[in-house]
């Protein structure tokens, strides 16, 4: 009995490890190189998108969600312009998501509008997919506040559908390893048959 549990457990561990390795190899093929967003903050002349004076500069991580935005405590409306350069290692489809609250947010890809989202209240998000060729691409986000009495918010995310598949494969491999370990432990704990 012990052998019939121990051997399948060991097989599941080896199979799970192979699946995890395949998932990591697949994931590497769909990575996108990206740094941090270079952000310039503005006081807005009004709530209709007329840019005012620069009030600060800073950085956002590649993927971000801020609620409230850093300077939303100010009496006048605020806005920001952010730039990010990404390097796509091969032609691929990428899903971009923007969102916000109490403002208007626009995402540009290589100088062209990809998404524009009026988000007066409450928090909303919008996504689209874009096919990018291998090489460098520039992303830009412009956000300006339209409701001064509330806290402004903004978010950005980008995902690669194939990378999500790779993550699912890695997770499946982890489940196989876990089951294999459990079976192997049960096999070791069972007393061998006396002959």
MDAnalysis code that builds the backbone (N, CA, C; Angstrom):
import MDAnalysis as mda
import numpy as np

u = mda.Universe.empty(585, n_residues=195, atom_resindex=np.repeat(np.arange(195), 3), trajectory=True)
u.add_TopologyAttr("name", ["N", "CA", "C"] * 195)
u.add_TopologyAttr("resid", np.arange(1, 196))
u.add_TopologyAttr("resname", ["UNK", "UNK", "UNK", "UNK", "UNK", "UNK", "UNK", "UNK", "UNK", "UNK", "UNK", "UNK", "UNK", "UNK", "UNK", "UNK", "UNK", "UNK", "UNK", "UNK", "UNK", "UNK", "UNK", "UNK", "UNK", "UNK", "UNK", "UNK", "UNK", "UNK", "UNK", "UNK", "UNK", "UNK", "UNK", "UNK", "UNK", "UNK", "UNK", "UNK", "UNK", "UNK", "UNK", "UNK", "UNK", "UNK", "UNK", "UNK", "UNK", "UNK", "UNK", "UNK", "UNK", "UNK", "UNK", "UNK", "UNK", "UNK", "UNK", "UNK", "UNK", "UNK", "UNK", "UNK", "UNK", "UNK", "UNK", "UNK", "UNK", "UNK", "UNK", "UNK", "UNK", "UNK", "UNK", "UNK", "UNK", "UNK", "UNK", "UNK", "UNK", "UNK", "UNK", "UNK", "UNK", "UNK", "UNK", "UNK", "UNK", "UNK", "UNK", "UNK", "UNK", "UNK", "UNK", "UNK", "UNK", "UNK", "UNK", "UNK", "UNK", "UNK", "UNK", "UNK", "UNK", "UNK", "UNK", "UNK", "UNK", "UNK", "UNK", "UNK", "UNK", "UNK", "UNK", "UNK", "UNK", "UNK", "UNK", "UNK", "UNK", "UNK", "UNK", "UNK", "UNK", "UNK", "UNK", "UNK", "UNK", "UNK", "UNK", "UNK", "UNK", "UNK", "UNK", "UNK", "UNK", "UNK", "UNK", "UNK", "UNK", "UNK", "UNK", "UNK", "UNK", "UNK", "UNK", "UNK", "UNK", "UNK", "UNK", "UNK", "UNK", "UNK", "UNK", "UNK", "UNK", "UNK", "UNK", "UNK", "UNK", "UNK", "UNK", "UNK", "UNK", "UNK", "UNK", "UNK", "UNK", "UNK", "UNK", "UNK", "UNK", "UNK", "UNK", "UNK", "UNK", "UNK", "UNK", "UNK", "UNK", "UNK", "UNK", "UNK", "UNK", "UNK", "UNK", "UNK", "UNK", "UNK", "UNK", "UNK", "UNK", "UNK", "UNK"])
u.atoms.positions = np.array([
    [0.827, -1.199, 0.000],
    [0.000, 0.000, 0.000],
    [0.869, 1.260, 0.000],
    [1.938, 1.206, 0.768],
    [2.824, 2.351, 0.895],
    [3.395, 2.737, -0.465],
    [3.825, 1.763, -1.237],
    [4.427, 2.002, -2.544],
    [3.431, 2.635, -3.515],
    [2.160, 2.251, -3.412],
    [1.138, 2.762, -4.331],
    [0.787, 4.223, -4.058],
    [1.134, 4.733, -2.907],
    [0.909, 6.151, -2.593],
    [2.199, 6.948, -2.781],
    [3.310, 6.377, -2.380],
    [4.602, 7.064, -2.431],
    [5.038, 7.358, -3.868],
    [4.947, 6.382, -4.748],
    [5.408, 6.567, -6.133],
    [4.580, 7.621, -6.875],
    [3.238, 7.594, -6.833],
    [2.478, 8.671, -7.495],
    [2.784, 10.048, -6.902],
    [3.041, 10.097, -5.591],
    [3.400, 11.373, -4.968],
    [4.685, 11.940, -5.541],
    [5.694, 11.081, -5.684],
    [6.970, 11.518, -6.260],
    [6.806, 11.926, -7.728],
    [5.973, 11.189, -8.460],
    [5.713, 11.528, -9.870],
    [5.049, 12.908, -9.966],
    [4.078, 13.170, -9.075],
    [3.415, 14.477, -9.085],
    [4.398, 15.606, -8.767],
    [5.329, 15.377, -7.859],
    [6.324, 16.407, -7.526],
    [7.179, 16.722, -8.756],
    [7.661, 15.693, -9.433],
    [8.504, 15.906, -10.616],
    [7.697, 16.576, -11.730],
    [6.469, 16.104, -11.956],
    [5.622, 16.693, -12.993],
    [5.302, 18.157, -12.681],
    [4.972, 18.429, -11.428],
    [4.675, 19.808, -11.017],
    [5.871, 20.727, -11.205],
    [7.066, 20.246, -10.856],
    [8.283, 21.046, -11.030],
    [8.521, 21.340, -12.510],
    [8.264, 20.350, -13.377],
    [8.433, 20.569, -14.820],
    [7.432, 21.605, -15.331],
    [6.201, 21.534, -14.864],
    [5.172, 22.504, -15.283],
    [5.543, 23.906, -14.803],
    [6.027, 24.026, -13.575],
    [6.456, 25.331, -13.055],
    [7.595, 25.891, -13.911],
    [8.574, 25.054, -14.241],
    [9.694, 25.500, -15.084],
    [9.218, 25.981, -16.440],
    [8.275, 25.249, -17.053],
    [7.718, 25.665, -18.338],
    [6.997, 27.007, -18.202],
    [6.241, 27.171, -17.123],
    [5.525, 28.434, -16.898],
    [6.469, 29.610, -16.767],
    [7.580, 29.427, -16.056],
    [8.562, 30.510, -15.916],
    [9.217, 30.837, -17.259],
    [9.530, 29.822, -18.051],
    [10.107, 30.062, -19.385],
    [9.120, 30.847, -20.251],
    [7.851, 30.468, -20.216],
    [6.830, 31.162, -20.988],
    [6.684, 32.606, -20.517],
    [6.728, 32.808, -19.211],
    [6.580, 34.149, -18.640],
    [7.706, 35.074, -19.090],
    [8.933, 34.556, -19.181],
    [10.075, 35.378, -19.598],
    [9.903, 35.901, -21.025],
    [9.223, 35.142, -21.878],
    [9.041, 35.548, -23.269],
    [8.140, 36.770, -23.400],
    [7.311, 37.019, -22.393],
    [6.324, 38.086, -22.510],
    [6.549, 39.220, -21.523],
    [7.779, 39.381, -21.069],
    [8.074, 40.476, -20.161],
    [8.246, 41.786, -20.917],
    [7.860, 42.878, -20.294],
    [8.038, 44.217, -20.853],
    [8.930, 44.992, -19.896],
    [9.980, 45.599, -20.420],
    [10.873, 46.418, -19.601],
    [10.257, 47.795, -19.427],
    [10.140, 48.214, -18.181],
    [9.579, 49.539, -17.900],
    [10.195, 50.075, -16.620],
    [10.430, 51.350, -16.595],
    [10.967, 51.983, -15.398],
    [9.851, 52.611, -14.583],
    [10.095, 53.830, -14.141],
    [9.105, 54.572, -13.369],
    [8.553, 55.714, -14.215],
    [7.330, 56.091, -13.921],
    [6.727, 57.261, -14.564],
    [7.425, 58.517, -14.058],
    [7.769, 59.416, -14.968],
    [8.292, 60.736, -14.612],
    [7.094, 61.680, -14.566],
    [6.808, 62.231, -13.396],
    [5.561, 62.963, -13.165],
    [5.842, 64.434, -12.911],
    [5.069, 65.289, -13.569],
    [5.096, 66.734, -13.298],
    [3.691, 67.128, -12.831],
    [3.635, 67.738, -11.650],
    [2.369, 68.168, -11.049],
    [2.104, 69.632, -11.397],
    [0.832, 69.939, -11.623],
    [0.426, 71.295, -11.990],
    [-0.731, 71.746, -11.117],
    [-0.790, 73.060, -10.878],
    [-2.041, 73.642, -10.407],
    [-2.791, 74.004, -11.681],
    [-4.072, 73.695, -11.716],
    [-4.862, 73.944, -12.918],
    [-5.498, 75.323, -12.822],
    [-5.618, 75.996, -13.977],
    [-6.242, 77.321, -13.990],
    [-7.748, 77.226, -13.781],
    [-8.321, 76.070, -14.145],
    [-9.746, 75.842, -13.947],
    [-9.997, 74.333, -13.971],
    [-11.254, 73.937, -13.945],
    [-11.585, 72.513, -13.959],
    [-11.907, 72.021, -15.366],
    [-11.426, 72.738, -16.382],
    [-11.689, 72.358, -17.775],
    [-10.414, 71.956, -18.517],
    [-9.350, 71.707, -17.798],
    [-8.138, 71.207, -18.411],
    [-7.146, 72.258, -18.865],
    [-7.240, 73.489, -18.349],
    [-6.266, 74.526, -18.685],
    [-5.132, 74.443, -17.669],
    [-3.945, 74.058, -18.165],
    [-2.809, 73.814, -17.288],
    [-2.261, 75.116, -16.723],
    [-1.898, 75.093, -15.459],
    [-1.321, 76.250, -14.794],
    [0.160, 76.044, -14.543],
    [0.613, 76.522, -13.396],
    [2.036, 76.478, -13.050],
    [2.429, 75.104, -12.519],
    [3.701, 74.762, -12.728],
    [4.255, 73.527, -12.173],
    [4.390, 73.700, -10.662],
    [3.915, 72.708, -9.892],
    [4.035, 72.789, -8.430],
    [5.028, 71.768, -7.863],
    [5.320, 70.704, -8.635],
    [6.263, 69.690, -8.136],
    [6.565, 68.683, -9.251],
    [7.603, 67.903, -9.028],
    [7.898, 66.770, -9.901],
    [8.054, 65.541, -9.012],
    [7.910, 64.381, -9.604],
    [8.034, 63.154, -8.825],
    [8.026, 61.938, -9.722],
    [7.759, 60.796, -9.120],
    [7.744, 59.523, -9.853],
    [6.584, 58.676, -9.367],
    [6.068, 57.861, -10.264],
    [5.111, 56.813, -9.933],
    [5.758, 55.484, -10.315],
    [5.407, 54.392, -9.624],
    [5.846, 53.086, -10.106],
    [5.140, 52.761, -11.428],
    [5.614, 51.759, -12.138],
    [5.034, 51.405, -13.432],
    [3.535, 51.182, -13.321],
    [3.109, 50.382, -12.365],
    [1.696, 50.129, -12.102],
    [1.354, 50.923, -10.849],
    [0.314, 51.768, -10.912],
    [-0.002, 52.574, -9.737],
    [-1.502, 52.745, -9.550],
    [-1.865, 53.039, -8.321],
    [-3.236, 53.393, -7.961],
    [-3.145, 54.296, -6.741],
    [-3.507, 55.557, -6.911],
    [-3.447, 56.516, -5.817],
    [-4.837, 57.097, -5.572],
    [-5.314, 56.923, -4.347],
    [-6.607, 57.479, -3.936],
    [-6.504, 57.840, -2.465],
    [-6.266, 59.093, -2.131],
    [-6.259, 60.271, -2.998],
    [-4.875, 60.523, -3.610],
    [-4.867, 61.378, -4.623],
    [-3.608, 61.815, -5.222],
    [-2.856, 62.708, -4.238],
    [-1.556, 62.769, -4.416],
    [-0.687, 63.446, -3.454],
    [-1.074, 64.900, -3.178],
    [-1.410, 65.665, -4.178],
    [-1.649, 67.096, -3.972],
    [-3.135, 67.456, -3.987],
    [-4.008, 66.490, -3.768],
    [-5.442, 66.772, -3.842],
    [-5.960, 67.583, -2.655],
    [-5.126, 67.828, -1.657],
    [-5.530, 68.644, -0.506],
    [-5.537, 70.140, -0.834],
    [-4.975, 70.524, -1.971],
    [-4.863, 71.951, -2.319],
    [-6.238, 72.544, -2.613],
    [-6.353, 73.861, -2.447],
    [-7.627, 74.544, -2.684],
    [-7.977, 74.633, -4.163],
    [-6.955, 74.768, -5.014],
    [-7.220, 74.863, -6.454],
    [-7.148, 73.463, -7.069],
    [-7.754, 73.280, -8.238],
    [-7.670, 71.970, -8.890],
    [-6.221, 71.652, -9.265],
    [-5.906, 70.359, -9.271],
    [-4.565, 69.909, -9.606],
    [-4.605, 69.042, -10.854],
    [-3.433, 68.784, -11.403],
    [-3.314, 67.877, -12.532],
    [-1.887, 67.372, -12.600],
    [-1.682, 66.346, -13.415],
    [-0.318, 65.875, -13.635],
    [-0.170, 65.357, -15.051],
    [1.067, 65.415, -15.520],
    [1.463, 64.791, -16.781],
    [2.585, 63.822, -16.424],
    [2.441, 62.583, -16.898],
    [3.413, 61.550, -16.564],
    [3.885, 60.862, -17.842],
    [5.180, 60.553, -17.902],
    [5.775, 59.906, -19.072],
    [6.479, 58.630, -18.644],
    [6.339, 57.588, -19.474],
    [6.975, 56.302, -19.211],
    [7.415, 55.707, -20.538],
    [8.658, 55.251, -20.589],
    [9.156, 54.554, -21.776],
    [9.187, 53.067, -21.466],
    [8.623, 52.266, -22.385],
    [8.645, 50.814, -22.225],
    [9.387, 50.197, -23.397],
    [9.999, 49.047, -23.146],
    [10.680, 48.301, -24.197],
    [9.981, 46.958, -24.346],
    [9.406, 46.736, -25.516],
    [8.679, 45.503, -25.801],
    [9.636, 44.578, -26.554],
    [9.972, 43.393, -26.003],
    [10.985, 42.537, -26.609],
    [10.540, 41.871, -27.914],
    [9.236, 41.744, -28.106],
    [8.709, 41.136, -29.333],
    [7.309, 41.678, -29.581],
    [6.798, 41.534, -30.774],
    [5.448, 41.990, -31.081],
    [4.461, 41.281, -30.152],
    [3.565, 42.056, -29.528],
    [2.590, 41.455, -28.607],
    [1.427, 42.398, -28.346],
    [0.363, 41.823, -27.838],
    [-0.807, 42.587, -27.427],
    [-0.706, 42.867, -25.932],
    [-0.958, 44.114, -25.561],
    [-0.914, 44.523, -24.161],
    [-2.248, 45.167, -23.821],
    [-2.776, 44.827, -22.642],
    [-4.000, 45.458, -22.171],
    [-3.623, 46.615, -21.248],
    [-4.155, 47.788, -21.552],
    [-3.920, 48.982, -20.744],
    [-5.203, 49.346, -20.017],
    [-5.070, 49.743, -18.747],
    [-6.218, 50.170, -17.945],
    [-5.880, 51.494, -17.285],
    [-6.811, 52.434, -17.385],
    [-6.698, 53.686, -16.642],
    [-7.964, 53.846, -15.806],
    [-7.859, 54.654, -14.789],
    [-9.017, 54.908, -13.949],
    [-8.796, 56.161, -13.140],
    [-9.848, 56.610, -12.515],
    [-9.710, 57.793, -11.695],
    [-11.011, 58.196, -11.045],
    [-10.935, 59.302, -10.349],
    [-12.080, 59.863, -9.645],
    [-11.913, 61.375, -9.627],
    [-13.012, 62.063, -9.780],
    [-13.067, 63.525, -9.677],
    [-12.202, 64.239, -10.706],
    [-12.047, 63.636, -11.891],
    [-11.208, 64.269, -12.886],
    [-11.437, 63.736, -14.287],
    [-10.447, 63.952, -15.125],
    [-10.425, 63.455, -16.494],
    [-9.023, 62.906, -16.734],
    [-8.935, 61.659, -17.220],
    [-7.637, 61.025, -17.404],
    [-7.533, 60.521, -18.841],
    [-6.372, 60.748, -19.458],
    [-6.132, 60.342, -20.844],
    [-4.804, 59.600, -20.909],
    [-4.803, 58.498, -21.653],
    [-3.590, 57.721, -21.885],
    [-3.208, 57.844, -23.347],
    [-1.954, 58.216, -23.586],
    [-1.406, 58.327, -24.935],
    [-0.385, 57.217, -25.148],
    [-0.375, 56.635, -26.334],
    [0.622, 55.651, -26.732],
    [1.329, 56.201, -27.949],
    [2.627, 56.440, -27.830],
    [3.435, 57.005, -28.919],
    [2.802, 58.274, -29.488],
    [2.269, 59.118, -28.598],
    [1.718, 60.406, -28.991],
    [0.272, 60.395, -29.447],
    [-0.352, 59.225, -29.543],
    [-1.750, 59.124, -29.976],
    [-2.632, 58.733, -28.797],
    [-3.837, 59.297, -28.744],
    [-4.760, 58.973, -27.659],
    [-5.168, 57.505, -27.767],
    [-4.955, 56.774, -26.682],
    [-5.366, 55.374, -26.617],
    [-6.664, 55.245, -25.817],
    [-6.761, 55.961, -24.709],
    [-7.952, 55.967, -23.862],
    [-8.178, 57.365, -23.317],
    [-9.436, 57.771, -23.235],
    [-9.802, 59.006, -22.548],
    [-10.994, 58.674, -21.668],
    [-10.892, 59.007, -20.397],
    [-11.925, 58.621, -19.440],
    [-12.315, 59.798, -18.554],
    [-13.484, 60.409, -18.828],
    [-14.015, 61.368, -17.852],
    [-14.457, 60.579, -16.620],
    [-14.011, 60.999, -15.463],
    [-14.329, 60.242, -14.241],
    [-14.712, 61.215, -13.128],
    [-15.850, 61.904, -13.291],
    [-16.231, 62.902, -12.298],
    [-16.506, 62.319, -10.910],
    [-17.230, 61.215, -10.810],
    [-17.511, 60.599, -9.519],
    [-18.422, 59.413, -9.753],
    [-18.254, 58.290, -9.217],
    [-17.192, 57.803, -8.352],
    [-16.045, 57.230, -9.178],
    [-15.142, 56.465, -8.513],
    [-14.016, 55.840, -9.213],
    [-14.510, 54.973, -10.362],
    [-13.923, 55.150, -11.536],
    [-14.252, 54.329, -12.697],
    [-12.955, 53.903, -13.379],
    [-13.048, 52.836, -14.183],
    [-11.899, 52.329, -14.931],
    [-12.328, 52.020, -16.347],
    [-11.348, 52.024, -17.252],
    [-11.585, 51.646, -18.639],
    [-10.330, 50.952, -19.161],
    [-10.530, 49.903, -19.966],
    [-9.405, 49.135, -20.513],
    [-9.527, 49.013, -22.021],
    [-8.381, 48.823, -22.659],
    [-8.332, 48.509, -24.083],
    [-7.056, 47.721, -24.348],
    [-7.062, 46.992, -25.435],
    [-5.864, 46.265, -25.843],
    [-5.252, 46.943, -27.047],
    [-3.927, 46.912, -27.110],
    [-3.201, 47.490, -28.237],
    [-2.104, 46.521, -28.651],
    [-1.915, 46.386, -29.949],
    [-0.857, 45.533, -30.483],
    [0.385, 46.401, -30.647],
    [1.448, 46.049, -29.955],
    [2.698, 46.812, -30.010],
    [3.765, 46.002, -30.717],
    [4.505, 46.669, -31.569],
    [5.625, 46.023, -32.246],
    [6.829, 46.024, -31.313],
    [7.776, 45.154, -31.573],
    [8.983, 45.080, -30.757],
    [9.712, 46.423, -30.806],
    [10.264, 46.826, -29.670],
    [11.020, 48.071, -29.603],
    [10.509, 48.983, -28.502],
    [10.979, 50.230, -28.543],
    [10.630, 51.214, -27.507],
    [9.340, 51.950, -27.873],
    [8.537, 52.184, -26.831],
    [7.286, 52.929, -26.983],
    [7.161, 53.893, -25.813],
    [6.475, 55.010, -26.053],
    [6.286, 56.023, -25.021],
    [4.823, 56.061, -24.604],
    [4.608, 56.031, -23.293],
    [3.281, 56.207, -22.727],
    [3.238, 57.558, -22.023],
    [2.095, 58.206, -22.112],
    [1.893, 59.470, -21.404],
    [0.502, 59.447, -20.799],
    [0.400, 59.939, -19.581],
    [-0.900, 60.098, -18.930],
    [-1.061, 61.566, -18.568],
    [-2.239, 62.091, -18.882],
    [-2.617, 63.435, -18.429],
    [-3.867, 63.293, -17.571],
    [-3.817, 63.874, -16.391],
    [-4.960, 63.869, -15.489],
    [-5.168, 65.293, -14.998],
    [-6.433, 65.732, -14.975],
    [-6.731, 66.988, -14.306],
    [-8.020, 66.842, -13.516],
    [-8.080, 67.563, -12.417],
    [-9.188, 67.479, -11.479],
    [-10.361, 68.334, -11.951],
    [-11.575, 67.772, -11.869],
    [-12.776, 68.531, -12.240],
    [-13.681, 68.800, -11.047],
    [-13.520, 68.048, -9.965],
    [-14.272, 68.280, -8.731],
    [-13.282, 68.554, -7.610],
    [-13.200, 69.809, -7.190],
    [-12.205, 70.206, -6.204],
    [-12.610, 69.795, -4.786],
    [-13.910, 69.671, -4.543],
    [-14.370, 69.389, -3.178],
    [-14.113, 67.938, -2.739],
    [-13.763, 67.054, -3.664],
    [-13.492, 65.657, -3.328],
    [-12.019, 65.324, -3.550],
    [-11.630, 64.130, -3.083],
    [-10.256, 63.668, -3.264],
    [-10.062, 63.111, -4.671],
    [-9.075, 63.635, -5.364],
    [-8.758, 63.158, -6.707],
    [-8.059, 61.806, -6.619],
    [-8.250, 60.967, -7.656],
    [-7.633, 59.644, -7.687],
    [-7.254, 59.299, -9.119],
    [-6.237, 58.442, -9.275],
    [-5.823, 57.981, -10.607],
    [-5.161, 56.614, -10.484],
    [-5.316, 55.804, -11.548],
    [-4.651, 54.506, -11.575],
    [-4.242, 54.155, -12.993],
    [-3.224, 53.290, -13.080],
    [-2.758, 52.755, -14.365],
    [-2.324, 51.315, -14.149],
    [-2.664, 50.468, -15.125],
    [-2.212, 49.081, -15.103],
    [-1.991, 48.633, -16.540],
    [-1.029, 47.762, -16.742],
    [-0.864, 47.117, -18.043],
    [-0.578, 45.650, -17.807],
    [-1.257, 44.811, -18.571],
    [-1.088, 43.373, -18.446],
    [-0.942, 42.768, -19.830],
    [-0.302, 41.617, -19.854],
    [-0.104, 40.887, -21.101],
    [-0.879, 39.578, -20.963],
    [-1.897, 39.376, -21.798],
    [-2.716, 38.165, -21.651],
    [-1.900, 36.877, -21.607],
    [-0.861, 36.760, -22.420],
    [-0.040, 35.551, -22.412],
    [0.694, 35.371, -21.088],
    [1.046, 36.481, -20.454],
    [1.730, 36.390, -19.170],
    [0.768, 35.881, -18.093],
    [-0.496, 36.253, -18.208],
    [-1.496, 35.737, -17.277],
    [-1.648, 34.224, -17.455],
    [-1.565, 33.741, -18.704],
    [-1.600, 32.303, -18.964],
    [-0.412, 31.625, -18.307],
    [0.769, 32.223, -18.428],
    [1.970, 31.661, -17.809],
    [1.818, 31.591, -16.291],
    [1.223, 32.614, -15.697],
    [0.993, 32.617, -14.248],
    [0.054, 31.487, -13.850],
    [-0.973, 31.252, -14.652],
    [-1.897, 30.144, -14.372],
    [-1.186, 28.798, -14.471],
    [-0.296, 28.660, -15.436],
    [0.469, 27.415, -15.579],
    [1.365, 27.204, -14.359],
    [2.034, 28.260, -13.906],
    [2.895, 28.163, -12.719],
    [2.063, 27.769, -11.497],
    [0.893, 28.371, -11.354],
    [0.010, 28.033, -10.230],
    [-0.411, 26.567, -10.285],
    [-0.770, 26.095, -11.481],
    [-1.136, 24.688, -11.645],
    [0.009, 23.757, -11.282],
    [1.220, 24.114, -11.675],
    [2.392, 23.324, -11.306],
    [2.599, 23.297, -9.803],
    [2.354, 24.427, -9.162],
    [2.478, 24.490, -7.700],
    [1.472, 23.581, -7.009],
    [0.255, 23.517, -7.554],
    [-0.768, 22.625, -6.993],
    [-0.322, 21.167, -7.128],
    [0.238, 20.814, -8.304],
    [0.724, 19.438, -8.487],
    [1.827, 19.095, -7.490],
    [2.774, 20.022, -7.292],
    [3.854, 19.790, -6.326],
    [3.271, 19.611, -4.925],
    [2.327, 20.452, -4.564],
    [1.708, 20.377, -3.237],
    [1.034, 19.020, -3.033],
    [0.226, 18.597, -4.018],
    [-0.431, 17.292, -3.919],
    [0.597, 16.160, -3.847],
    [1.661, 16.282, -4.639],
    [2.717, 15.278, -4.608],
    [3.381, 15.180, -3.258],
    [3.628, 16.315, -2.634],
    [4.255, 16.325, -1.306],
    [3.331, 15.659, -0.286],
    [2.037, 15.979, -0.353],
    [1.077, 15.375, 0.575],
    [1.056, 13.854, 0.406],
    [0.941, 13.392, -0.859],
    [0.926, 11.942, -1.091],
    [2.224, 11.282, -0.635],
    [3.341, 11.932, -0.917],
    [4.635, 11.383, -0.515],
    [4.739, 11.284, 1.005],
    [4.290, 12.310, 1.702],
    [4.314, 12.264, 3.171],
    [3.423, 11.149, 3.708],
    [2.240, 10.997, 3.113],
    [1.343, 9.909, 3.538],
    [2.023, 8.567, 3.284],
    [2.673, 8.447, 2.112],
    [3.381, 7.205, 1.793],
    [4.485, 6.900, 2.783],
    [5.205, 7.912, 3.239],
    [6.267, 7.693, 4.222],
    [5.699, 7.355, 5.601],
    [4.535, 7.926, 5.916],
    [3.956, 7.700, 7.235],
    [3.306, 6.320, 7.369],
    [2.866, 5.761, 6.261],
    [2.264, 4.426, 6.316],
    [3.328, 3.382, 6.670],
    [2.940, 2.460, 7.474],
    [3.879, 1.411, 7.869],
    [3.996, 0.415, 6.717],
    [5.201, -0.025, 6.426],
    [5.345, -1.020, 5.373],
    [4.695, -2.343, 5.778],
    [4.229, -3.078, 4.762],
    [3.614, -4.392, 5.007],
    [4.681, -5.360, 5.501],
    [4.303, -6.141, 6.460],
    [5.226, -7.164, 6.935],
    [5.005, -8.429, 6.116],
    [6.062, -8.968, 5.645],
    [5.953, -10.203, 4.835],
    [6.365, -11.409, 5.612],
])
